[in-house]
Amino acid sequence: MTDAPPVIEPGTSEAHGDLHTLRFTLRLPHPVPRVWAAVASSGGLRGWLAAADPFEPRMGGAITLRWLNTDQEGRATVASGTVTAWDVERVAEYTLEGLRGRIRFHLEPPRGDHVLLRFTNEFRGDDELRLDCLAGWHDHFRYLVDALDGYPADWSKWTPVRWAGLREEYVAADQRSPGSL
């Protein structure tokens, strides 16, 4: 008997100067419409990532994400931008101003009992920001898994403890294999 693959694979990254590309793959045991709603609707995004208002679900539509957790200094992140790719139940891409950059959710057709969600984030910044973002996305994807299972995030109880632990894991992995994350 083999172990099932992890729901959230560790994120990977590559850098070209200060341009970073992060990638995550998630195997989600839910139907495509449910996963799509979580990554491509205002109500779905709120349950695991950020409040989305405005959110115009169409190519060229406006989007503003307001993270409901805070950074290490207690500040909430707000990023506005545009929907830069939209293919219903397949691709949702948001290009945001500032540090968040381009975020893309690509759903692949069901494979057995799960949907494959491929996530990409491109942004400019230093190596510390890269590690922060790897941990941050991994943490939010844990919230996504919970939200899909019927337990949306209770942001009033959020603390940076889990994120900090994930960041330490990414730092350790990066030190073992520099440049390979």
C-alpha positions as CSV (number, residue, x, y, z in Angstrom):
1,M,0.0,0.0,0.0
2,T,1.4,3.4,-0.9
3,D,0.8,6.6,0.9
4,A,-1.5,9.1,-0.7
5,P,0.3,12.2,-2.1
6,P,0.1,15.2,0.1
7,V,-2.8,17.6,-0.4
8,I,-0.4,20.5,-0.5
9,E,3.0,19.8,-1.9
10,P,5.8,22.1,-0.6
11,G,6.1,25.2,-2.8
12,T,8.9,25.7,-5.2
13,S,10.5,28.9,-6.4
14,E,12.8,30.2,-9.0
15,A,14.4,33.6,-9.4
16,H,15.6,35.7,-12.2
17,G,17.2,38.7,-10.6
18,D,14.6,40.1,-8.3
19,L,11.7,38.4,-10.2
20,H,10.4,35.4,-8.2
21,T,8.1,32.7,-9.4
22,L,6.5,30.5,-6.8
23,R,4.6,27.3,-7.6
24,F,2.3,25.1,-5.5
25,T,0.3,22.0,-6.5
26,L,-2.7,21.0,-4.5
27,R,-4.7,17.7,-4.8
28,L,-8.1,18.6,-3.6
29,P,-10.8,15.9,-3.0
30,H,-13.7,18.2,-4.1
31,P,-15.6,18.8,-7.3
32,V,-14.3,21.4,-9.7
33,P,-17.3,23.8,-9.1
34,R,-16.5,23.9,-5.4
35,V,-12.8,24.5,-5.9
36,W,-13.5,27.1,-8.5
37,A,-15.9,29.0,-6.2
38,A,-13.1,29.0,-3.5
39,V,-10.5,30.7,-5.8
40,A,-12.8,32.7,-8.1
41,S,-15.5,34.3,-6.1
42,S,-15.7,37.0,-3.4
43,G,-17.3,34.6,-0.9
44,G,-14.9,31.8,-1.6
45,L,-11.8,33.9,-1.3
46,R,-12.9,35.3,2.0
47,G,-13.0,31.9,3.6
48,W,-9.3,31.2,3.1
49,L,-7.4,34.2,1.7
50,A,-8.8,37.7,1.7
51,A,-11.9,39.8,1.3
52,A,-12.4,40.6,-2.4
53,D,-14.3,43.9,-2.9
54,P,-14.6,45.0,-5.6
55,F,-14.4,41.7,-7.5
56,E,-15.5,41.6,-11.1
57,P,-15.3,38.0,-12.3
58,R,-14.4,38.6,-15.9
59,M,-11.3,39.3,-18.0
60,G,-10.3,42.9,-17.4
61,G,-12.5,43.1,-14.2
62,A,-11.4,45.0,-11.1
63,I,-10.3,43.2,-8.0
64,T,-9.1,44.4,-4.6
65,L,-8.0,41.9,-2.0
66,R,-7.8,42.8,1.6
67,W,-6.1,40.2,3.7
68,L,-8.0,39.5,6.9
69,N,-4.9,38.4,8.7
70,T,-2.0,40.8,9.4
71,D,1.7,40.9,8.8
72,Q,4.3,40.7,11.6
73,E,3.8,44.4,12.4
74,G,0.0,44.0,12.7
75,R,-0.8,45.6,9.4
76,A,-3.4,44.2,6.9
77,T,-2.4,44.0,3.3
78,V,-4.6,45.5,0.6
79,A,-3.8,45.0,-3.1
80,S,-5.8,46.2,-6.1
81,G,-5.5,45.1,-9.6
82,T,-7.1,43.5,-12.6
83,V,-8.4,40.0,-13.6
84,T,-5.8,39.2,-16.3
85,A,-7.0,35.6,-17.2
86,W,-10.5,34.1,-16.8
87,D,-11.6,30.8,-18.1
88,V,-14.6,29.6,-16.0
89,E,-13.8,26.5,-13.9
90,R,-10.3,26.4,-15.3
91,V,-8.1,29.6,-14.9
92,A,-8.4,32.6,-12.7
93,E,-5.5,35.1,-12.7
94,Y,-5.2,38.3,-10.8
95,T,-2.5,40.9,-11.4
96,L,-2.1,43.0,-8.3
97,E,-0.2,46.2,-7.7
98,G,2.7,46.2,-5.3
99,L,4.3,43.2,-3.7
100,R,1.6,40.6,-4.5
101,G,2.3,40.6,-8.3
102,R,0.5,38.1,-10.5
103,I,-1.4,35.2,-8.9
104,R,-2.8,32.4,-11.0
105,F,-5.1,29.5,-10.1
106,H,-5.2,26.7,-12.8
107,L,-7.6,23.8,-12.2
108,E,-7.1,20.6,-14.1
109,P,-9.8,18.1,-14.8
110,P,-10.5,15.6,-12.0
111,R,-8.1,12.8,-11.6
112,G,-9.8,10.0,-9.8
113,D,-11.2,11.5,-6.6
114,H,-9.4,14.9,-6.7
115,V,-9.0,18.1,-8.6
116,L,-5.4,19.3,-9.3
117,L,-5.0,23.0,-8.5
118,R,-1.8,24.5,-9.8
119,F,-0.9,27.9,-8.4
120,T,1.7,30.4,-9.6
121,N,2.7,33.7,-8.0
122,E,5.1,36.1,-9.8
123,F,6.4,39.1,-8.0
124,R,9.5,41.3,-7.5
125,G,11.4,41.4,-4.3
126,D,14.3,40.1,-2.3
127,D,15.0,36.6,-1.1
128,E,13.5,37.3,2.4
129,L,10.2,38.2,0.7
130,R,10.4,35.0,-1.4
131,L,10.7,33.0,1.8
132,D,7.9,35.0,3.5
133,C,5.6,34.4,0.5
134,L,6.4,30.7,0.2
135,A,5.3,30.3,3.9
136,G,2.4,32.7,3.5
137,W,0.9,30.9,0.5
138,H,1.4,27.5,2.1
139,D,-0.3,28.7,5.3
140,H,-3.2,30.1,3.2
141,F,-3.5,26.9,1.3
142,R,-4.0,25.1,4.6
143,Y,-6.9,27.5,5.2
144,L,-8.2,26.7,1.7
145,V,-8.2,22.9,2.5
146,D,-10.2,23.7,5.7
147,A,-12.6,26.0,3.9
148,L,-13.3,23.4,1.2
149,D,-14.0,20.9,4.0
150,G,-16.6,23.3,5.5
151,Y,-14.5,25.2,8.0
152,P,-13.7,28.7,6.7
153,A,-11.0,30.7,8.5
154,D,-11.9,32.5,11.6
155,W,-9.6,35.4,11.1
156,S,-10.2,36.8,14.6
157,K,-8.2,33.8,15.9
158,W,-5.3,34.1,13.4
159,T,-1.7,34.4,14.8
160,P,1.6,34.2,12.9
161,V,2.7,31.1,14.7
162,R,1.9,28.5,12.0
163,W,3.3,30.9,9.3
164,A,6.5,31.3,11.3
165,G,6.9,27.5,11.5
166,L,6.4,27.1,7.8
167,R,8.9,29.9,7.1
168,E,11.5,28.1,9.2
169,E,10.9,24.9,7.2
170,Y,11.3,26.8,3.9
171,V,14.5,28.4,5.2
172,A,15.9,25.0,6.2
173,A,15.0,23.5,2.8
174,D,16.6,26.4,1.0
175,Q,19.8,26.0,3.1
176,R,20.0,22.3,2.1
177,S,19.4,23.0,-1.6
178,P,20.2,26.7,-2.3
179,G,18.2,27.9,-5.3
180,S,16.2,24.7,-5.7
181,L,13.0,25.8,-3.9
